[in-house]
């Protein structure tokens, strides 16, 4: 027992790393072999380009978080925004999508942005992310109208529904994030449904959430330059991930960068309305389906596997390293504070 107590911290770190490894194996057990096989077939330059694009996405994501967080904490640093991006990227996959927001809010709190402010901040950031996806897909669809009609004219109704659902989701998120009248109507409906009193606790939580969002909206959304800047950064961010299929297929000459951005952004927009944990599975399915019309099913499937590596596996692995280092630094800081108090 004494030996266990003496080395408790070391044992804890080992167990934590083992748990991370088990999470990685479990999360990617079905596609790891296919991804590794495809990586072996792909040239080093293409893999390097994919990795750079993957990391650049997270660097811009960190830039967005930094821009918003420093409104509440002027001492918030850019590198902390990047750390937050990878921290959330790990939990996005490890929890199959449900933990990314909680992880980001927790990180913000640890860096001087209280939970109440961080919740509103993350909600606004997520809303801008969704609005930007619809905007990006719409812009590049119009820019490549003839090309998109050539390959996808038979899917016009499906595409129209996809655009419609995406814009509705973006509009609802926008209203939920900043409209006090929308909150009042929503709360009125929920209170009417709560005549029995069984949902009182949930109603109170919703009221608190609405108050937090209204406070965040009052603080952030009135800064037009900041919001416009975040949307532009989102568009830049998407360019790195949505440009990955072009990097892979550039040698075929079957699509330009602009066309690749149009097809991939459309695929990701449509995949976002398909219920799937963290988008795993749905994004690859839709991307393969759309690209197969241009380059064939085999090549499209290869692109989808490499896209999963770049957008899920690599950020997840880097995020795991960030999480381990974060725990080590956090624990050492707590020990220093404890020693100072004693």
C-alpha distance (Angstrom), angle and dihedral (degrees) to the residues before:
residue distance angle dihedral
X1 . . .
X2 3.81 . .
X3 3.80 90.6 .
X4 3.81 90.4 50.6
X5 3.82 92.1 48.9
X6 3.80 91.5 46.4
X7 3.79 92.9 53.1
X8 3.81 97.4 31.9
X9 3.82 93.7 119.7
X10 3.81 93.1 49.3
X11 3.81 91.5 46.9
X12 3.81 89.3 48.1
X13 3.81 91.5 53.1
X14 3.81 91.8 48.2
X15 3.81 91.6 49.3
X16 3.81 90.7 48.1
X17 3.82 91.7 52.2
X18 3.81 90.7 46.8
X19 3.80 90.0 51.4
X20 3.82 89.4 51.3
X21 3.80 90.6 51.1
X22 3.82 91.0 49.1
X23 3.82 90.3 49.7
X24 3.82 90.6 51.2
X25 3.83 91.6 48.9
X26 3.82 93.0 46.6
X27 3.81 95.1 45.2
X28 3.79 96.3 49.8
X29 3.81 101.1 26.5
X30 3.81 93.0 114.0
X31 3.80 98.2 48.0
X32 3.82 105.8 24.7
X33 3.81 94.0 92.8
X34 3.81 93.7 48.0
X35 3.81 91.7 46.5
X36 3.83 92.5 50.3
X37 3.80 90.9 47.8
X38 3.79 91.4 51.0
X39 3.82 92.0 46.6
X40 3.81 89.4 55.0
X41 3.80 90.3 54.1
X42 3.81 93.9 48.4
X43 3.80 123.1 87.1
X44 3.79 119.4 -107.0
X45 3.82 92.3 -118.3
X46 3.80 92.2 54.8
X47 3.82 92.0 47.6
X48 3.81 89.8 48.3
X49 3.81 90.1 50.4
X50 3.80 91.2 48.9
X51 3.80 92.2 50.1
X52 3.81 92.2 47.9
X53 3.82 91.0 49.3
X54 3.81 90.4 48.9
X55 3.80 93.4 51.5
X56 3.81 93.2 42.7
X57 3.80 89.4 57.4
X58 3.82 90.4 56.7
X59 3.81 92.0 44.5
X60 3.81 90.3 56.5
X61 3.82 90.1 43.0
X62 3.80 87.1 55.4
X63 3.80 89.2 49.3
X64 3.81 89.9 56.2
X65 3.82 92.6 48.3
X66 3.80 89.9 47.8
X67 3.82 92.3 50.4
X68 3.81 91.9 53.2
X69 3.81 98.9 37.0
X70 3.80 95.3 52.7
X71 3.82 88.4 63.0
X72 3.82 86.9 69.7
X73 3.79 97.5 30.2
X74 3.84 115.3 27.3
X75 3.83 88.9 -167.5
X76 3.81 92.5 61.8
X77 3.82 108.1 120.7
X78 3.81 131.0 -143.6
X79 3.81 92.5 -121.4
X80 3.79 88.3 55.6
X81 3.80 89.3 55.8
X82 3.82 89.1 53.0
X83 3.79 91.0 46.8
X84 3.81 88.6 51.2
X85 3.82 90.7 50.9
X86 3.82 92.9 54.7
X87 3.82 91.5 39.6
X88 3.82 89.6 56.1
X89 3.84 91.4 41.5
X90 3.79 89.5 60.3
X91 3.80 94.5 50.2
X92 3.82 91.9 42.1
X93 3.80 89.3 66.3
X94 3.83 99.1 28.4
X95 3.82 91.1 56.7
X96 3.83 94.5 34.5
X97 3.79 92.6 -112.2
X98 3.80 102.1 -47.3
X99 3.80 99.2 93.1
X100 3.81 104.4 49.1
X101 3.80 95.1 88.1
X102 3.81 93.7 44.0
X103 3.81 90.4 48.8
X104 3.82 92.4 49.8
X105 3.82 92.3 47.7
X106 3.81 90.5 48.6
X107 3.81 90.5 49.6
X108 3.81 92.0 49.3
X109 3.81 89.9 51.7
X110 3.80 91.2 51.7
X111 3.82 88.7 51.5
X112 3.79 96.4 52.2
X113 3.83 102.9 -84.4
X114 3.85 106.8 115.0
X115 3.80 119.5 -129.0
X116 3.79 93.3 -106.6
X117 3.82 92.3 52.9
X118 3.81 92.9 39.6
X119 3.80 92.0 53.2
X120 3.79 91.8 54.2
X121 3.79 91.4 41.9
X122 3.81 93.5 52.9
X123 3.80 92.4 45.6
X124 3.81 90.9 52.8
X125 3.81 90.2 45.9
X126 3.82 91.5 50.4
X127 3.80 91.4 47.3
X128 3.82 91.0 52.1
X129 3.81 88.6 47.9
X130 3.82 92.0 55.2
X131 3.80 94.0 43.7
X132 3.80 89.7 49.9
X133 3.82 92.4 51.8
X134 3.81 90.7 56.3
X135 3.81 90.8 44.5
X136 3.82 93.2 48.4
X137 3.81 93.8 47.9
X138 3.81 91.6 46.3
X139 3.82 93.9 49.6
X140 3.81 95.6 49.8
X141 3.80 93.7 40.5
X142 3.82 89.1 57.2
X143 3.83 93.0 42.8
X144 3.82 89.3 54.1
X145 3.80 97.8 34.4
X146 3.82 96.7 136.7
X147 3.81 93.2 46.3
X148 3.82 93.0 47.4
X149 3.80 92.0 47.9
X150 3.80 90.5 50.2
X151 3.79 93.5 59.5
X152 3.80 104.8 23.1
X153 3.81 107.8 31.2
X154 3.83 90.5 114.5
X155 3.81 88.3 59.0
X156 3.81 93.9 53.6
X157 3.81 94.2 118.4
X158 3.83 92.6 45.5
X159 3.80 90.8 48.1
X160 3.81 91.2 47.2
X161 3.81 90.9 51.5
X162 3.81 90.2 47.0
X163 3.81 92.2 51.3
X164 3.80 90.2 45.1
X165 3.81 94.7 50.6
X166 3.80 91.5 45.7
X167 3.79 93.3 51.0
X168 3.82 90.8 46.3
X169 3.83 90.1 52.0
X170 3.81 90.3 47.7
X171 3.82 91.3 47.8
X172 3.83 92.7 48.9
X173 3.81 90.7 47.9
X174 3.79 89.4 49.4
X175 3.82 91.6 50.6
X176 3.79 92.6 43.5
X177 3.79 90.7 49.8
X178 3.78 99.9 49.1
X179 3.82 116.2 4.5
X180 3.80 115.1 101.0
X181 3.82 91.1 -173.0
X182 3.81 90.2 53.4
X183 3.81 88.8 51.9
X184 3.80 91.1 50.0
X185 3.82 92.0 51.8
X186 3.81 91.6 45.0
X187 3.81 92.6 49.9
X188 3.81 91.2 45.8
X189 3.82 90.0 54.9
X190 3.81 92.9 46.2
X191 3.83 92.2 48.4
X192 3.81 90.0 51.3
X193 3.81 88.8 53.3
X194 3.80 90.0 49.4
X195 3.80 98.2 65.4
X196 3.80 90.6 124.7
X197 3.82 91.0 53.6
X198 3.81 93.4 -127.9
X199 3.80 92.0 119.7
X200 3.81 97.0 46.7
X201 3.81 93.8 113.5
X202 3.82 92.1 49.3
X203 3.81 90.8 47.0
X204 3.80 90.8 53.0
X205 3.80 90.9 50.2
X206 3.80 90.1 49.4
X207 3.81 90.4 50.3
X208 3.80 90.0 51.4
X209 3.81 91.0 47.7
X210 3.79 91.7 50.3
X211 3.82 90.9 49.7
X212 3.82 90.1 50.3
X213 3.80 91.8 49.9
X214 3.79 92.7 47.7
X215 3.80 89.1 51.9
X216 3.82 91.1 48.8
X217 3.80 91.1 46.7
X218 3.79 91.1 50.4
X219 3.80 90.1 50.5
X220 3.80 102.2 38.8
X221 3.80 110.9 21.9
X222 3.81 93.9 54.0
X223 3.82 86.9 64.0
X224 3.79 96.8 83.1
X225 3.79 94.7 179.3
X226 3.80 91.8 52.3
X227 3.81 93.6 49.6
X228 3.81 93.5 45.4
X229 3.80 88.9 48.6
X230 3.81 91.5 51.4
X231 3.81 91.3 50.9
X232 3.81 90.9 50.4
X233 3.80 90.0 48.3
X234 3.79 89.1 50.8
X235 3.80 90.3 53.2
X236 3.81 89.0 50.6
X237 3.80 90.3 46.7
X238 3.80 93.0 53.2
X239 3.80 91.2 49.8
X240 3.81 90.2 67.6
X241 3.80 96.7 51.8
X242 3.80 97.3 34.0
X243 3.80 89.8 49.2
X244 3.82 92.3 60.2
X245 3.86 96.1 89.3
X246 3.82 88.4 53.6
X247 3.83 90.3 52.8
X248 3.80 89.5 52.9
X249 3.81 96.8 43.5
X250 3.83 99.2 35.1
X251 3.83 92.5 107.2
X252 3.81 91.6 57.0
X253 3.82 91.8 60.9
X254 3.81 89.5 -146.1
X255 3.79 96.0 123.3
X256 3.79 138.4 20.9
X257 3.80 124.9 -133.4
X258 3.79 91.1 -99.1
X259 3.81 91.6 49.6
X260 3.79 90.9 46.9
X261 3.80 90.5 51.9
X262 3.81 90.1 49.3
X263 3.81 94.9 50.7
X264 3.82 96.1 42.1
X265 3.81 95.4 45.0
X266 3.79 89.3 49.2
X267 3.81 90.4 50.1
X268 3.81 92.5 49.5
X269 3.79 91.9 46.4
X270 3.81 91.7 51.5
X271 3.82 91.9 43.6
X272 3.80 90.0 53.6
X273 3.82 90.8 66.0
X274 3.83 92.2 52.2
X275 3.83 110.9 89.8
X276 3.81 106.0 -118.0
X277 3.84 132.6 137.6
X278 3.82 108.4 -93.5
X279 3.81 87.8 -20.3
X280 3.81 89.2 -73.6
X281 3.78 109.0 156.1
X282 3.79 98.7 4.4
X283 3.81 95.1 70.5
X284 3.83 92.4 49.1
X285 3.82 92.0 45.9
X286 3.81 95.1 51.4
X287 3.82 93.7 40.6
X288 3.81 90.9 51.3
X289 3.81 91.5 47.3
X290 3.81 93.9 51.7
X291 3.80 97.4 40.7
X292 3.82 91.9 46.6
X293 3.81 88.1 69.4
X294 3.82 88.7 61.4
X295 3.81 108.1 31.6
X296 3.81 105.1 13.3
X297 3.79 131.7 -99.6
X298 3.81 96.8 -79.7
X299 3.80 96.2 53.9
X300 3.81 91.3 39.8
X301 3.82 90.7 53.4
X302 3.81 90.5 50.9
X303 3.81 90.7 51.2
X304 3.81 90.5 49.9
X305 3.82 91.5 52.8
X306 3.80 92.6 49.5
X307 3.80 90.0 45.1
X308 3.81 89.4 54.7
X309 3.81 89.6 50.5
X310 3.80 91.7 51.7
X311 3.80 98.5 42.3
X312 3.80 102.2 33.7
X313 3.80 114.2 15.2
X314 3.82 102.1 41.1
X315 3.85 97.3 44.5
X316 3.82 88.0 43.9
X317 3.81 93.3 53.3
X318 3.82 93.3 44.8
X319 3.80 87.8 46.0
X320 3.82 90.0 53.1
X321 3.82 89.3 56.2
X322 3.82 89.8 48.6
X323 3.82 90.8 50.2
X324 3.82 92.2 50.7
X325 3.83 92.8 47.6
X326 3.81 90.4 44.2
X327 3.81 91.3 54.9
X328 3.80 91.2 47.7
X329 3.83 94.1 49.5
X330 3.80 92.1 41.4
X331 3.81 92.1 51.0
X332 3.79 93.1 46.4
X333 3.83 89.8 51.0
X334 3.81 90.5 51.1
X335 3.82 90.3 50.0
X336 3.82 91.3 51.2
X337 3.80 91.2 50.1
X338 3.79 90.3 47.5
X339 3.81 91.5 50.9
X340 3.81 91.5 49.2
X341 3.81 91.4 51.9
X342 3.80 91.9 49.0
